[in-house]
Amino acid sequence: MAMVHREHTAHEHAHGEGCGHVAVPHGDHLDYVHDGHLHRAHDEHYDECEQDEHVAHDGHEHVHGEGCGHVAVPHGDHVDYIHEGHRHAVHGDHYDEH
């Protein structure tokens, strides 16, 4: 899954434990939910943590929504759900990996 390396400029806030933003496990790092998007620490700056391709999550039988038991994370114009250590987003009749 290819990720875009797009630096989030003018980011003066330091993310970390107790910073007030939701931390989301994402592969080998943590993303932080901030202003409707996700940031990850990278060297001396933060990157936007977004995929650059569409990756469907196959075989996903659970239906995400209010009260489903998974953490909901606002992400742009939709909501991602933290499930099995990664984020899922509804896309048509399936879920995408985010």
Secondary structure, DSSP 8 states (H G I E B T S, - for coil): --B--EEE-S-----STTSSS-EEEETTEEEEEETTEEEEEETTEEEE--BSS--EETT-----STTSSS-EEEETTEEEEEETTEEEEEETTEEEE-
